[in-house]
Amino acid sequence: MPSSRGFRRLLFAQVISGLGDGFTLVAIPFAVLQMTGSATSLGLVLAARLVPQAAAMMLGGVVGDRVSPGRILLLSHITRAAVQGAMAAAVTSKAGGVVLISALYALHGVATAFHYPASRAVVPRLVEKNDLQAANGLSSMASSSTTTLAPLIGGVLVAVAHAGAAIAADAFTFAAAALAVMPLTGLKASRTVVTSMRHEFVAGLQEIRSRRWLSTGMAYASLFQFSVLGAVTVLGPTVALRHYQGSSAWGILLAADGIGSLVGGFAATRFRTRRSLQVGYLAVLPGTVAALSCLAWTPPFPVAVIAFALYGLSLTWFDTLWHVALQSHVPEESLAKVFAFDGVISLALRPASLAVIGPLAAALGYSRSLVFCMCLMAAATLLVLATSRIPEPTVAAAEDQQSNEASPAPAEGCL
């Protein structure tokens, strides 16, 4: 298990700030709905964070390779603490309305765009290479824990106190995270030669295109975002309302997903297999099929709970192995840029998936739409396993580079 003090600081910052983000996920929707009573206004506020975050993430990746990752983490936490403090005041006083809340949430998204690539790229500098899988497994467990527990705590804060109190608590968690990562500011930038932003962008893209397993993996992740997450997010609550016990049933299914994610993260810290990334791809398919099948054919509720736990386990297992592969094989001076590309691709199709799945289900019916999504994922899994030479996550980056030089160049349309 990782014993680095720096990694423990990073993990603590992730846990404490993740708890605060969970509070906000409950508080902001209720605050906006209390102000306006409009679902459209709520959608615009949520988009106000997502769009700038996606737009700024590539810049965050370039800066992440040029500047000390510790400084980026510190500044992003300080910025979000200030933003959430201002938002708590705005929600409590109702000054500025949704326009001010949207503007502040956009700043939050930009700060997150800088934080994400730096937080992923710094891990190999804090732990030994043999501890990368355990470190990423612990990180996944931390995310799963906060995702499961924080909305429950946030709901209590909103009900007992006020939405502004929950957002203020989020500000304090970011301040605590800033204190935790402050000693990491001594880390030097991974890239010592500074070139133009355009050159850095092209260099990051070249790192992806030169590794077929990386470009096809990102394409796979993008298709997953489009075909699966939209279906689960939009159709899941509707199915729970029609066929189970409504919001309480959906909450239980999400909790099962979170518990499965915890198990997947724990397993990733303990068990290693040959061809582990291939195993991760193969694990995602049955987990995804299990969850989507429950939404399509509504089996007894205990079966659905088990299916969603399997879904969470498989996704977290794969997510951990994917991050280890990137951290093991991508050169340190380009790692933040590559993680930024990974994040942008994940975010880019998420709004489209949320917009498309509803009309698709209305046109084809729920069952046919979900079967279509399952077929897309099965085809994507077979394609990525058949067309890319996937390396072992723990092999040295130099060996990976040699194997890529010996392999044929990837096709132009991989991304």
Secondary structure as UniProt FT lines:
FT   HELIX           5..36
FT   HELIX           39..66
FT   HELIX           69..93
FT   HELIX           97..121
FT   HELIX           123..125
FT   HELIX           129..131
FT   HELIX           132..160
FT   HELIX           163..181
FT   HELIX           182..186
FT   HELIX           197..209
FT   HELIX           212..224
FT   HELIX           225..229
FT   HELIX           231..235
FT   HELIX           236..243
FT   HELIX           247..270
FT   TURN            274..275
FT   HELIX           276..297
FT   HELIX           301..329
FT   HELIX           332..334
FT   HELIX           335..348
FT   HELIX           350..364
FT   HELIX           366..387
FT   TURN            393..394
FT   HELIX           397..406
FT   TURN            412..413
//
